[in-house]
Amino acid sequence: MRKIGFIVFSLFLIFAAIGCSSQSEKNMKKEGETTETAASDQAGSEDAEGSSSEPIMEAPSSSETSFVIESKESNSLYNNENIVISPSSQLEIEDMNFKGYGTNPFISTEDDPLSTFAIDVDTGSYTVTRNYIQRGVLPPPEAVRVEEFVNYFKSDSEAPKRNPFGIHVDGGESPFGEGYHLMRVAIKGKEIADENRKPANLVFVIDVSGSMEQENRLDLVKRSLQLLVEQLNDNDQVGIVVYGSHARTILEPTSIKNKNYILEAIDQLQSSGSTNAEEGLVLGYEIASDHFQSGAVNRVILCSDGVANVGETGPEGILEEIERYARNDITLSTFGFGMGNYNDVLMEQLADQGDGNYSYIDSFSEARRIFTEELTGTLQTIAKDVKIQVEFDPEKVDRYRLIGYENRDVRDEDFRDDSVDGGEIGAGHSVTALYEIKVKENQLDDIGIIKLRFWDTEVEDIIEVSKMLSIEGELYRELKFLAAVAEFAEILRDSYWARESSLLDVLKLAEENARGEKELEFVTLVKDVIAIQSSDH
């Protein structure tokens, strides 16, 4: 290792001699949470940003056939290049901000038979972790949220035809806990055809600060949003706000009938300045509010590395700015970009408070998955404040443990308190919760009941549904694969309950049950982690 270190240090000196600059490490850690960076963005300054040449574009009327900006060859979406975040140094990867929420314990049903939580369709933790692993580095344990690993792999259960949700319950003997059973609760939202989706009033709020120059971040943002625009319908509209040291509007809300105008506005984006995320979000919400459309999807879409070093820089202050907009049906989706100088905590909490979802985009392929394969679910919410309460029968279940959802816990008595925030689900989305349970005398039928409570956006009323819990003796293939995914995440986050688990056992189970591109990619990630651990020892 010392020889490798000498070589790396020598290369550093060579690069420094020819003019490359390096960034000082600012990574002070504390238990359960890495410290938010206080570093200013490297590129640009407030003065530079103030002299930006980006024009403010007024929305053209739908009858216009010519545009102020001429087309550029660089605007092509469909060339062979697949933009990915370029590898950064170990120093930059470590300059990240995550927060740990602990690990759920086993609960005796005699002490508390109720398990209550808000659902979560976020997947950012999985793709952030994937980015670490593909760089040959293990993620910090705080970066791993088990439920976001599991929910990255959508349930193959059938979507309901009439009701907003279908509830599927199954389970069997746990492959990783001898004497225990693994139970799955899967919620599947009704599907809406793209042509039946509500009109979308979208405001892109784009971070163009100096840090977005790193690793092709802004290029990937531009390609991702251009892809999204290509999927929208003629009755949709898009406005664009950018922010560095200050926020400004570069495109007033514009009909997709003038698609080329929108694409060119995105293509012109350049990075400079510090990072005033608060000012950018406030301006984005103001535009969305001014152009609010009743009966439409009114949503702000934030694209950023999550770092804020001007104005309100922490989650708490910015969350207060968006809370009232969420209550007025203007939702927020956050999309994270970049490794090194990245704030996962801010991006996740903004989406939760803004009644939206959080995803992390590490490649154009991931953008394609989100903005083409899952576009309607990404845009149109079918239920808000969704909460789950599982009640186990103490006569049949001795104890239980919810795997994940530590930061989505809801007090049992707040299940029917509709002022308490829950989660949101888009059309066609699926949510999975896994429980480890210890049954008494192998009793598997009617071991409890699940209750689902939510605000139905179509009928505009609170609905509560329930279903009895029963499991089988053996796991189905899909649940076996999800068991491997959950155990993998438990190992990565140093869970007490996975202290005797083996990645080789995880790999064996995953290889036996993986189907399709995404699941086979997961198998590769497990192999990569095994290789990383081997090289570290």
Sequence and secondary structure as in RCSB ss.txt:
>XXXX:A:sequence
MRKIGFIVFSLFLIFAAIGCSSQSEKNMKKEGETTETAASDQAGSEDAEGSSSEPIMEAPSSSETSFVIESKESN
SLYNNENIVISPSSQLEIEDMNFKGYGTNPFISTEDDPLSTFAIDVDTGSYTVTRNYIQRGVLPPPEAVRVEEFV
NYFKSDSEAPKRNPFGIHVDGGESPFGEGYHLMRVAIKGKEIADENRKPANLVFVIDVSGSMEQENRLDLVKRSL
QLLVEQLNDNDQVGIVVYGSHARTILEPTSIKNKNYILEAIDQLQSSGSTNAEEGLVLGYEIASDHFQSGAVNRV
ILCSDGVANVGETGPEGILEEIERYARNDITLSTFGFGMGNYNDVLMEQLADQGDGNYSYIDSFSEARRIFTEEL
TGTLQTIAKDVKIQVEFDPEKVDRYRLIGYENRDVRDEDFRDDSVDGGEIGAGHSVTALYEIKVKENQLDDIGII
KLRFWDTEVEDIIEVSKMLSIEGELYRELKFLAAVAEFAEILRDSYWARESSLLDVLKLAEENARGEKELEFVTL
VKDVIAIQSSDH
>XXXX:A:secstr
 HHHHHHHHHHHHHHHHTT         EETTEE       SS  HHHHHT     B    TT    SS   GGG
 S SS   B     HHHHH EE B       EETTT  EEEEE     HHHHHHHHHHHTT    GGG  HHHHH
TTS   S   SSSSEEEEEEEEE SSSTT EEEEEEEEE    GGGS  EEEEEEEE SGGGGGGGHHHHHHHHH
HHHHHH  TT EEEEEEESSSEEEEEEEEEGGGHHHHHHHHHT    S   HHHHHHHHHHHHHHT  TTSEEEE
EEEE     SSS SHHHHHHHHHHHHHTT EEEEEE  SSSEEHHHHHHHHHHTTS EEE  BHHHHHIIIIITH
HHHH EEEEEEEEEEEE TTTEEEEEEES GGGB  GGGTT TTS  EEEETT EEEEEEEEEESTT  SS EEE
EEEEEETTTTEEEEEEEEE   SS  HHHHHHHHHHHHHHHHTT GGGTT  HHHHHHHHHHH  HHHHHHHHHH
HHHHHHHHHHH 
